[in-house]
Amino acid sequence: MNKNEIEAIEVRLLLEAVYQRYGYDFRNYAPSTMRRRILKCMEDESLPTITALLDRVIRDPAVMNKLMMDFSITTSTMFRYPACFKIFREKIIPVLRTYPFLRIWLAGCGCGEEVLSMSILLREEGLYERSRIYVTDMNEAVLEKAKSGIFPVGKMRDYTLNYTESGGKSVFSDYYTAKYDHARFSPELMKNIVFAQHNLVTDGSFNEFHVIFCRNVMIYFNRELQNRVHVILYQSLIHLGILCLGEKENLHFTPHENDYTEVNDQKSLYRKTRL
């Protein structure tokens, strides 16, 4: 048995131990993704082997918290893929205006960039006051970061550019206050948001939504887990509800591939058309 084969066994044992000890199930995440993040945690903890990390993880919750942060996909930007938000404004917002109240689910929220992007868009389109945005992530620390609405001020230039390209209708800097090296976004953007811990791997549907954003989450799952999540998302959408996926994600070969129609040619926005 060579080194890579032994390492693969160690990874499987570690993920099984995490599930048995803490209840977090990463066993169906893409193996290459898990390996990279495990090796990073090993390096940070100055540990020689994955087995040594396993021992630390099951005995020390602080090390498990560190591993959870490495496992969590938290990198994002506001108005990421501006073209998607622009199409959302142009094609989806007119339909959403026909509903008296909107429920929107942002699954896998990252550190809050997508949350604020959606809040700003809805405010500019006059829909924020009759919307409830449900923001979920499996990681409590990530949710707390998202709640803060605070980001490095150095990111505002890129965020402003994305906002403009997405069809923003105001001055982006009006939405935040810069102080020292951080920018704090207006608390008004958070008042209609419900933050909750929810794990797409183990939890089920919890409401019916008009819109679901689940972007750049499933690219880290294997096919079995992707299919499970697609069933949850489908069950969570109202008839004619909108599903938004990431730029590199699509519905091909999923259980509900034929139950949606594409809203745009970029294959990121879909409308549920079959019950």
C-alpha positions in Angstrom: 0.0 0.0 0.0 1.5 3.3 -1.1 1.5 6.7 0.7 -1.6 8.1 -1.2 -3.6 5.0 -0.4 -2.8 5.2 3.3 -3.6 9.0 3.3 -7.0 8.2 1.7 -7.8 5.8 4.5 -6.8 8.4 7.1 -9.0 11.0 5.5 -12.0 8.6 5.6 -11.3 7.7 9.2 -11.1 11.4 10.2 -14.3 12.3 8.5 -16.1 9.4 10.1 -14.7 10.4 13.5 -16.0 14.0 13.0 -19.4 12.6 12.2 -19.5 10.2 15.2 -18.1 12.7 17.7 -19.7 16.0 16.6 -22.5 15.1 14.1 -21.1 17.0 11.2 -21.2 14.9 8.0 -18.5 15.7 5.5 -18.2 12.1 4.3 -19.7 12.9 0.9 -17.8 16.0 0.2 -15.4 15.9 -2.8 -12.3 14.0 -1.6 -9.8 16.4 -3.2 -11.5 19.3 -1.3 -11.4 17.6 2.0 -7.8 16.5 1.6 -6.6 20.1 0.9 -8.4 21.5 3.9 -7.3 18.7 6.2 -3.7 19.2 5.1 -4.0 23.0 5.8 -5.3 22.3 9.3 -2.4 19.8 9.9 0.0 22.5 8.9 -1.6 25.1 11.1 -1.5 22.7 14.1 2.1 21.5 13.3 1.0 17.9 13.1 2.9 15.3 11.1 0.0 13.0 10.0 -3.7 13.0 9.5 -4.0 10.4 12.2 -2.4 12.8 14.6 -5.0 15.4 13.6 -7.8 12.9 14.1 -6.6 12.3 17.7 -6.6 16.1 18.4 -9.9 16.6 16.8 -11.8 14.0 18.8 -10.3 15.1 22.1 -10.1 18.9 21.7 -13.3 20.8 20.5 -11.1 23.9 19.9 -9.2 22.0 17.2 -12.5 20.8 15.8 -13.7 24.4 15.6 -10.6 25.3 13.6 -11.2 22.4 11.3 -14.8 23.5 10.8 -13.6 26.9 9.7 -11.2 25.3 7.2 -14.1 23.1 5.9 -16.5 26.0 5.6 -16.5 27.8 2.3 -16.5 31.4 3.3 -14.8 33.3 0.5 -17.1 35.5 -1.6 -17.7 39.0 -2.7 -20.8 41.3 -2.8 -22.8 41.0 -6.0 -20.6 38.1 -7.1 -21.2 37.4 -10.8 -22.8 40.8 -11.4 -24.5 39.6 -14.6 -26.6 37.1 -12.6 -27.8 39.9 -10.3 -28.5 42.1 -13.3 -30.7 39.4 -14.9 -32.4 38.9 -11.5 -33.3 42.6 -11.5 -34.6 42.6 -15.0 -36.4 39.3 -15.3 -37.2 38.0 -11.8 -38.0 41.2 -9.9 -41.1 42.0 -12.1 -42.5 38.6 -11.2 -41.8 38.9 -7.5 -43.7 42.2 -7.5 -46.9 40.2 -8.0 -46.6 38.5 -4.6 -47.9 40.1 -1.4 -45.0 38.7 0.6 -41.7 37.1 -0.3 -39.7 34.4 1.4 -36.1 34.1 0.2 -33.6 31.5 1.3 -29.8 32.0 1.0 -28.3 28.6 1.7 -24.6 28.5 2.7 -24.3 32.2 3.4 -20.5 32.6 3.6 -19.6 35.6 5.7 -22.6 37.7 4.6 -21.7 39.2 1.3 -24.6 37.6 -0.5 -27.0 38.5 2.3 -26.2 42.2 2.0 -26.3 42.0 -1.8 -29.8 40.7 -1.7 -30.9 43.2 0.9 -29.6 46.1 -1.1 -31.2 44.8 -4.3 -34.6 44.3 -2.7 -34.5 47.8 -1.1 -33.7 49.4 -4.4 -36.6 47.6 -6.1 -39.1 48.5 -3.3 -39.5 44.9 -2.1 -37.5 44.7 1.1 -40.3 45.7 3.4 -42.5 42.8 2.3 -39.7 40.2 2.2 -38.2 37.8 4.8 -34.7 36.6 4.0 -33.7 33.3 5.6 -29.9 33.0 5.9 -28.4 29.6 6.8 -25.1 27.9 7.2 -23.9 24.9 9.1 -21.2 26.9 10.9 -22.3 29.1 13.8 -19.1 31.2 13.6 -19.8 32.0 10.0 -23.4 33.0 10.8 -22.1 35.4 13.5 -19.7 37.0 11.1 -22.5 37.4 8.6 -24.7 39.1 11.2 -22.0 41.7 11.9 -22.1 43.4 8.5 -18.5 44.4 8.9 -15.9 43.9 6.1 -12.4 45.1 5.3 -12.6 48.6 3.8 -10.1 47.5 1.2 -12.7 45.3 -0.4 -15.1 48.2 -1.1 -13.6 49.0 -4.4 -14.3 45.6 -5.9 -17.7 45.5 -4.2 -18.6 48.9 -5.7 -17.6 47.7 -9.2 -19.7 44.6 -8.9 -22.6 46.6 -7.6 -22.4 49.0 -10.5 -22.2 46.2 -13.1 -25.2 44.4 -11.5 -27.4 47.4 -12.2 -27.2 49.2 -8.9 -29.4 52.3 -8.7 -27.8 54.3 -6.0 -24.3 55.2 -4.6 -22.8 52.1 -3.1 -21.0 54.0 -0.3 -24.3 55.3 1.0 -24.9 51.8 2.4 -21.9 51.6 4.7 -19.8 53.7 7.1 -16.0 53.4 6.8 -14.0 53.7 10.0 -10.3 52.9 10.1 -9.8 49.7 8.2 -13.3 48.4 8.2 -16.7 49.2 6.6 -19.9 48.7 8.6 -23.1 48.3 6.6 -26.3 49.9 7.8 -28.3 47.9 10.4 -31.4 48.7 8.3 -30.2 46.1 5.8 -30.4 43.4 8.4 -33.8 44.0 10.0 -35.8 41.6 7.8 -33.3 38.7 7.9 -33.5 35.5 9.9 -30.2 33.8 10.6 -30.3 30.1 11.4 -28.0 27.1 11.6 -28.9 24.6 8.9 -26.9 21.8 7.4 -27.7 20.9 3.8 -26.0 17.5 4.3 -28.2 16.3 7.2 -31.2 18.7 7.5 -34.3 18.9 5.4 -36.7 21.4 4.0 -38.1 23.9 6.5 -40.3 26.3 4.5 -41.7 27.2 1.0 -39.7 29.9 -0.7 -40.2 32.1 -3.7 -36.5 32.3 -4.3 -33.5 30.1 -3.2 -29.9 31.1 -3.7 -27.5 28.2 -3.3 -24.4 29.3 -5.1 -21.0 27.7 -5.1 -21.9 25.2 -2.3 -22.6 22.0 -4.2 -19.4 22.1 -6.2 -17.7 20.7 -3.1 -20.1 17.8 -2.9 -19.9 14.4 -4.6 -22.7 13.4 -7.0 -24.7 11.5 -4.3 -24.8 14.5 -2.0 -25.5 17.0 -4.8 -28.6 14.9 -5.7 -29.8 14.9 -2.1 -29.5 18.7 -1.9 -31.3 19.2 -5.2 -34.2 17.3 -3.8 -34.3 19.5 -0.7 -34.1 22.7 -2.8 -36.9 21.5 -5.2 -39.2 20.6 -2.2 -38.5 24.0 -0.7 -39.6 26.1 -3.8 -43.1 27.2 -4.5 -44.5 26.4 -8.0 -42.7 28.9 -10.4 -40.2 29.7 -7.7 -36.6 30.7 -8.7 -33.5 28.7 -8.0 -30.1 30.4 -8.4 -26.9 28.3 -8.7 -23.3 29.3 -9.0 -21.5 30.0 -12.3 -20.0 26.5 -12.5 -23.1 24.7 -11.3 -26.1 23.4 -13.2 -29.0 20.9 -13.1 -27.6 18.4 -15.6 -28.0 14.8 -14.4 -29.8 15.8 -11.2 -33.1 14.2 -10.1 -35.0 17.4 -11.1 -33.2 18.3 -14.3 -36.5 18.4 -16.3 -38.6 20.1 -13.6 -37.1 23.6 -14.2 -36.8 26.0 -17.1 -33.8 28.2 -17.6 -34.3 31.9 -17.0 -31.1 33.0 -18.7 -28.6 31.6 -21.1 -25.8 31.6 -18.5 -27.6 28.7 -16.8 -27.5 30.1 -13.3 -31.2 31.1 -12.8 -34.0 28.5 -13.1 -37.8 28.6 -12.6 -39.5 25.6 -11.1 -42.2 24.6 -13.6 -43.3 21.1 -12.6 -44.9 20.1 -9.3 
